[in-house]
């Protein structure tokens, strides 16, 4: 979203405005979906629709240089863009509450040092969860083990434990 706003400041082309508006809607809809507690079939249906909308946007034949640059980035990180919808702790904790955490703290940014795509995605998710739990004052290993135990028993991940952090 920050990138869209930054480019809006210097690019007013019709194509950029169209692209920016569509991508902004997709991202806002994804964030709204992450806040809703919907039954799994409904949630999966809405998630699938988000994927379709993003794929359609990426595959359109864009000519604007800024649009092409962002589409290239979207393609590169396509498999991790909506990770926060699959991992309940990612976006809500690292970005949404106050917007002060850097984009690197989100689940969707794989580390550059990993070679295999699947390994990079897994490490990106684990690193984000780890950093998020540390930032919230929780023991990452204990919290993850506890969540996995609950998942095995119930089939769904628990909510993140409440913490009493004071913001300075």
BAPA-546149 format. One line per field, with one value per atom (N, C-alpha, C): residue number from 1; residue in one letter; atom name; x, y, z. Coordinates in steps of 0.1 Angstrom, whole numbers, plus 5000, padded with zeros to 4 digits. Example, Ala and Ser with C-alpha at 12.3 -4.5 7.8 and 13.67 -1.06 7.14 Angstrom:
2
n (1 1 1 2 2 2) .
res (a a a s s s) .
atom (N CA C N CA C) .
c1 (5132 5123 5132 5128 5137 5129) .
c2 (4943 4955 4967 4978 4989 5000) .
c3 (5078 5078 5078 5071 5071 5079) .
end
This chain:
168
n (1 1 1 2 2 2 3 3 3 4 4 4 5 5 5 6 6 6 7 7 7 8 8 8 9 9 9 10 10 10 11 11 11 12 12 12 13 13 13 14 14 14 15 15 15 16 16 16 17 17 17 18 18 18 19 19 19 20 20 20 21 21 21 22 22 22 23 23 23 24 24 24 25 25 25 26 26 26 27 27 27 28 28 28 29 29 29 30 30 30 31 31 31 32 32 32 33 33 33 34 34 34 35 35 35 36 36 36 37 37 37 38 38 38 39 39 39 40 40 40 41 41 41 42 42 42 43 43 43 44 44 44 45 45 45 46 46 46 47 47 47 48 48 48 49 49 49 50 50 50 51 51 51 52 52 52 53 53 53 54 54 54 55 55 55 56 56 56 57 57 57 58 58 58 59 59 59 60 60 60 61 61 61 62 62 62 63 63 63 64 64 64 65 65 65 66 66 66 67 67 67 68 68 68 69 69 69 70 70 70 71 71 71 72 72 72 73 73 73 74 74 74 75 75 75 76 76 76 77 77 77 78 78 78 79 79 79 80 80 80 81 81 81 82 82 82 83 83 83 84 84 84 85 85 85 86 86 86 87 87 87 88 88 88 89 89 89 90 90 90 91 91 91 92 92 92 93 93 93 94 94 94 95 95 95 96 96 96 97 97 97 98 98 98 99 99 99 100 100 100 101 101 101 102 102 102 103 103 103 104 104 104 105 105 105 106 106 106 107 107 107 108 108 108 109 109 109 110 110 110 111 111 111 112 112 112 113 113 113 114 114 114 115 115 115 116 116 116 117 117 117 118 118 118 119 119 119 120 120 120 121 121 121 122 122 122 123 123 123 124 124 124 125 125 125 126 126 126 127 127 127 128 128 128 129 129 129 130 130 130 131 131 131 132 132 132 133 133 133 134 134 134 135 135 135 136 136 136 137 137 137 138 138 138 139 139 139 140 140 140 141 141 141 142 142 142 143 143 143 144 144 144 145 145 145 146 146 146 147 147 147 148 148 148 149 149 149 150 150 150 151 151 151 152 152 152 153 153 153 154 154 154 155 155 155 156 156 156 157 157 157 158 158 158 159 159 159 160 160 160 161 161 161 162 162 162 163 163 163 164 164 164 165 165 165 166 166 166 167 167 167 168 168 168) .
res (x x x x x x x x x x x x x x x x x x x x x x x x x x x x x x x x x x x x x x x x x x x x x x x x x x x x x x x x x x x x x x x x x x x x x x x x x x x x x x x x x x x x x x x x x x x x x x x x x x x x x x x x x x x x x x x x x x x x x x x x x x x x x x x x x x x x x x x x x x x x x x x x x x x x x x x x x x x x x x x x x x x x x x x x x x x x x x x x x x x x x x x x x x x x x x x x x x x x x x x x x x x x x x x x x x x x x x x x x x x x x x x x x x x x x x x x x x x x x x x x x x x x x x x x x x x x x x x x x x x x x x x x x x x x x x x x x x x x x x x x x x x x x x x x x x x x x x x x x x x x x x x x x x x x x x x x x x x x x x x x x x x x x x x x x x x x x x x x x x x x x x x x x x x x x x x x x x x x x x x x x x x x x x x x x x x x x x x x x x x x x x x x x x x x x x x x x x x x x x x x x x x x x x x x x x x x x x x x x x x x x x x x x x x x x x x x x x x x x x x x x x x x x x x x x x x x x x x x x x x x x x x x x x x x x x x x x x x x x x x x x x x x x x x x x x x x x x x x x x x x x x x x) .
atom (N CA C N CA C N CA C N CA C N CA C N CA C N CA C N CA C N CA C N CA C N CA C N CA C N CA C N CA C N CA C N CA C N CA C N CA C N CA C N CA C N CA C N CA C N CA C N CA C N CA C N CA C N CA C N CA C N CA C N CA C N CA C N CA C N CA C N CA C N CA C N CA C N CA C N CA C N CA C N CA C N CA C N CA C N CA C N CA C N CA C N CA C N CA C N CA C N CA C N CA C N CA C N CA C N CA C N CA C N CA C N CA C N CA C N CA C N CA C N CA C N CA C N CA C N CA C N CA C N CA C N CA C N CA C N CA C N CA C N CA C N CA C N CA C N CA C N CA C N CA C N CA C N CA C N CA C N CA C N CA C N CA C N CA C N CA C N CA C N CA C N CA C N CA C N CA C N CA C N CA C N CA C N CA C N CA C N CA C N CA C N CA C N CA C N CA C N CA C N CA C N CA C N CA C N CA C N CA C N CA C N CA C N CA C N CA C N CA C N CA C N CA C N CA C N CA C N CA C N CA C N CA C N CA C N CA C N CA C N CA C N CA C N CA C N CA C N CA C N CA C N CA C N CA C N CA C N CA C N CA C N CA C N CA C N CA C N CA C N CA C N CA C N CA C N CA C N CA C N CA C N CA C N CA C N CA C N CA C N CA C N CA C N CA C N CA C N CA C N CA C N CA C N CA C N CA C N CA C N CA C N CA C N CA C N CA C N CA C N CA C N CA C N CA C N CA C N CA C N CA C N CA C N CA C N CA C) .
c1 (5008 5000 5009 5020 5029 5035 5038 5044 5034 5021 5011 5010 5010 5009 5021 5032 5045 5045 5040 5040 5029 5018 5007 5012 5022 5027 5034 5039 5046 5040 5031 5025 5010 5005 4991 4985 4993 4988 4975 4967 4954 4957 4967 4970 4974 4983 4987 4975 4967 4955 4946 4944 4936 4942 4955 4962 4962 4966 4966 4953 4942 4929 4925 4928 4925 4933 4946 4955 4951 4949 4945 4932 4922 4910 4913 4921 4924 4931 4941 4948 4939 4930 4921 4911 4906 4897 4903 4916 4924 4925 4928 4929 4916 4905 4892 4889 4892 4889 4897 4909 4918 4911 4903 4897 4884 4878 4865 4867 4857 4857 4846 4849 4839 4841 4830 4831 4841 4848 4859 4855 4844 4840 4839 4832 4830 4844 4852 4865 4874 4873 4881 4876 4863 4857 4862 4861 4866 4881 4888 4903 4906 4898 4900 4897 4887 4883 4894 4900 4912 4923 4926 4937 4934 4922 4918 4919 4914 4915 4930 4939 4953 4959 4956 4962 4958 4945 4940 4947 4949 4956 4971 4977 4991 4993 4983 4984 4980 4974 4970 4982 4981 4992 4995 5002 5004 5016 5015 5026 5033 5027 5033 5045 5056 5068 5066 5059 5057 5048 5038 5030 5038 5046 5054 5063 5069 5078 5071 5059 5052 5046 5042 5037 5049 5061 5072 5074 5073 5075 5063 5051 5040 5042 5047 5049 5060 5070 5081 5076 5068 5063 5048 5044 5029 5025 5033 5029 5029 5034 5034 5026 5020 5013 5002 4994 4983 4985 4998 5002 4995 4993 4987 4973 4966 4953 4953 4965 4966 4972 4981 4987 4981 4972 4964 4972 4985 4992 4999 5001 5010 5006 4997 4994 4988 4979 4972 4982 4992 5002 5013 5019 5031 5028 5016 5014 5002 4990 4978 4976 4980 4976 4980 4992 4996 5004 5007 5014 5028 5034 5048 5058 5055 5065 5068 5081 5085 5080 5078 5073 5081 5094 5101 5096 5088 5083 5070 5065 5053 5057 5047 5050 5053 5049 5051 5064 5074 5087 5097 5100 5110 5124 5133 5146 5154 5164 5172 5182 5186 5197 5193 5181 5176 5175 5179 5178 5165 5161 5148 5136 5127 5115 5107 5105 5096 5103 5116 5124 5123 5124 5124 5110 5100 5086 5084 5088 5087 5095 5107 5116 5110 5104 5099 5087 5079 5067 5072 5081 5086 5093 5101 5108 5098 5088 5078 5071 5067 5060 5069 5081 5091 5093 5095 5097 5084 5073 5060 5059 5061 5059 5069 5082 5092 5088 5083 5078 5067 5059 5047 5051 5064 5068 5065 5063 5060 5072 5073 5083 5079 5087 5082 5081 5091 5091 5079 5077 5066 5052 5051 5038 5035 5046 5044 5040 5048 5045 5031 5027 5013 5003 5005 4996 4995 5006 5006 4998 5000 4993 4978 4974 4959 4954 4962 4959 4956 4965 4964 4951 4947 4935 4923 4923 4910 4909 4921 4920 4921 4922 4923 4933 4940 4949 4942 4948 4942 4945 4938 4941 4954 4961 4974 4971 4979 4977 4978 4970 4970 4983 4988 5000 4997 5005 5003 5016 5017 5029 5025 5034 5032 5039 5032 5038 5043 5056 5062 5062) .
c2 (4988 5000 5013 5012 5023 5026 5015 5017 5023 5019 5025 5040 5044 5058 5066 5060 5067 5070 5060 5062 5071 5071 5080 5095 5098 5111 5116 5107 5112 5106 5097 5091 5092 5100 5102 5096 5087 5082 5074 5073 5066 5051 5046 5031 5029 5038 5037 5038 5048 5050 5038 5032 5020 5008 5006 4995 4997 5009 5012 5010 5015 5013 4998 4991 4976 4969 4971 4964 4969 4982 4987 4980 4978 4971 4957 4950 4936 4935 4944 4943 4947 4957 4961 4950 4943 4932 4920 4918 4907 4911 4923 4927 4926 4930 4928 4914 4905 4891 4885 4890 4885 4888 4899 4903 4896 4889 4883 4868 4864 4850 4843 4839 4832 4817 4810 4796 4792 4781 4778 4778 4772 4772 4786 4795 4809 4816 4814 4820 4816 4803 4797 4802 4804 4809 4824 4832 4846 4847 4838 4837 4834 4824 4820 4831 4838 4850 4861 4863 4872 4868 4855 4849 4851 4849 4851 4865 4874 4889 4893 4888 4892 4886 4874 4867 4874 4878 4885 4899 4906 4919 4917 4907 4905 4901 4894 4889 4899 4910 4921 4927 4931 4936 4951 4954 4968 4974 4987 4994 5004 5009 5019 5013 5020 5015 5012 5020 5018 5005 5004 4992 4979 4980 4968 4964 4974 4972 4965 4970 4964 4950 4948 4935 4925 4929 4920 4916 4925 4922 4913 4916 4907 4893 4891 4878 4871 4878 4872 4867 4875 4871 4866 4862 4858 4847 4837 4826 4830 4842 4846 4858 4864 4877 4876 4865 4863 4853 4851 4842 4846 4859 4863 4858 4854 4848 4833 4827 4813 4811 4821 4820 4831 4828 4837 4848 4847 4856 4867 4865 4873 4888 4891 4905 4912 4906 4913 4918 4911 4915 4924 4920 4927 4940 4942 4954 4961 4955 4962 4970 4966 4973 4988 4991 5005 5009 5000 5003 5006 5004 5009 4998 4986 4976 4977 4974 4974 4963 4964 4954 4941 4941 4929 4920 4926 4918 4910 4912 4905 4891 4882 4868 4867 4876 4875 4878 4881 4885 4874 4866 4855 4861 4854 4859 4856 4865 4864 4853 4849 4839 4825 4822 4808 4805 4793 4790 4784 4774 4767 4775 4776 4784 4779 4766 4761 4764 4762 4764 4779 4788 4802 4806 4801 4804 4799 4787 4782 4790 4793 4801 4815 4821 4835 4834 4824 4823 4821 4812 4809 4821 4828 4840 4851 4852 4863 4859 4847 4842 4844 4840 4841 4856 4865 4879 4885 4881 4886 4882 4869 4865 4872 4873 4880 4895 4901 4915 4917 4906 4906 4901 4898 4894 4880 4871 4857 4849 4837 4827 4821 4823 4817 4802 4795 4781 4775 4780 4775 4778 4790 4794 4786 4783 4775 4761 4755 4741 4740 4749 4749 4750 4759 4761 4749 4742 4730 4719 4718 4708 4710 4722 4726 4723 4726 4723 4709 4700 4686 4681 4686 4682 4687 4700 4707 4709 4709 4711 4726 4735 4749 4755 4766 4773 4781 4782 4791 4806 4814 4828 4831 4842 4845 4849 4844 4848 4863 4868 4882 4886 4898 4902 4916 4920 4933 4941 4946 4954 4968 4976 4990 4996 5005 5012 5025 5027 5040 5050) .
c3 (5000 5000 5000 5008 5008 4994 4987 4974 4964 4965 4957 4959 4972 4976 4971 4972 4968 4953 4945 4931 4927 4934 4931 4932 4940 4941 4928 4920 4908 4895 4896 4883 4883 4874 4873 4860 4854 4841 4843 4833 4834 4838 4832 4834 4849 4854 4868 4877 4875 4883 4883 4872 4871 4878 4876 4883 4898 4902 4916 4923 4917 4923 4924 4914 4914 4925 4925 4935 4949 4951 4964 4969 4960 4964 4968 4960 4963 4977 4980 4992 5004 5002 5013 5016 5005 5007 5014 5011 5018 5033 5036 5050 5057 5051 5057 5059 5049 5051 5063 5065 5076 5090 5090 5103 5106 5095 5097 5102 5110 5115 5107 5095 5087 5087 5084 5083 5072 5073 5064 5049 5045 5031 5026 5033 5029 5028 5038 5038 5026 5024 5012 4999 4998 4986 4983 4994 4993 4990 4996 4994 4979 4974 4960 4951 4954 4946 4946 4957 4958 4949 4950 4942 4927 4923 4909 4905 4913 4910 4908 4917 4917 4904 4901 4890 4877 4876 4865 4863 4874 4874 4869 4874 4871 4856 4850 4836 4826 4830 4821 4814 4801 4793 4797 4807 4812 4804 4801 4794 4803 4813 4822 4830 4830 4837 4851 4859 4873 4875 4867 4867 4864 4854 4850 4862 4868 4879 4891 4894 4905 4902 4889 4884 4885 4882 4883 4897 4906 4921 4925 4921 4925 4920 4907 4902 4911 4914 4922 4936 4942 4955 4955 4944 4942 4952 4955 4964 4978 4982 4996 4999 4989 4991 5001 5000 5010 5021 5024 5035 5048 5050 5063 5064 5053 5054 5059 5056 5060 5074 5078 5091 5099 5109 5117 5123 5126 5134 5125 5113 5105 5104 5096 5093 5105 5112 5122 5133 5135 5146 5141 5129 5125 5118 5112 5104 5108 5110 5111 5124 5136 5148 5147 5144 5144 5132 5123 5110 5112 5124 5126 5123 5121 5118 5103 5100 5086 5078 5064 5056 5057 5061 5062 5074 5083 5094 5089 5077 5073 5069 5068 5064 5049 5041 5027 5021 5028 5023 5025 5015 5018 5019 5027 5028 5015 5013 5000 5000 5012 5013 5010 5009 5007 4992 4988 4974 4970 4976 4972 4975 4966 4968 4979 4980 4991 5005 5005 5018 5021 5011 5014 5019 5013 5018 5032 5035 5049 5059 5055 5064 5066 5055 5057 5066 5066 5075 5089 5091 5104 5110 5102 5107 5111 5104 5107 5120 5121 5133 5145 5144 5154 5159 5149 5152 5158 5153 5158 5173 5176 5190 5199 5194 5203 5205 5195 5196 5206 5207 5216 5230 5232 5245 5249 5239 5241 5237 5243 5240 5227 5216 5203 5203 5208 5208 5215 5228 5236 5229 5224 5218 5205 5197 5185 5188 5197 5201 5207 5215 5221 5210 5200 5189 5181 5178 5170 5177 5190 5198 5197 5199 5198 5183 5173 5159 5157 5162 5160 5167 5178 5185 5179 5176 5171 5156 5149 5135 5131 5141 5138 5148 5143 5151 5162 5174 5184 5181 5188 5187 5194 5191 5197 5212 5221 5235 5237 5246 5249 5256 5254 5261 5266 5276 5282 5279 5266 5262 5263 5268 5268 5256 5249 5237 5241 5239 5243 5232) .
end
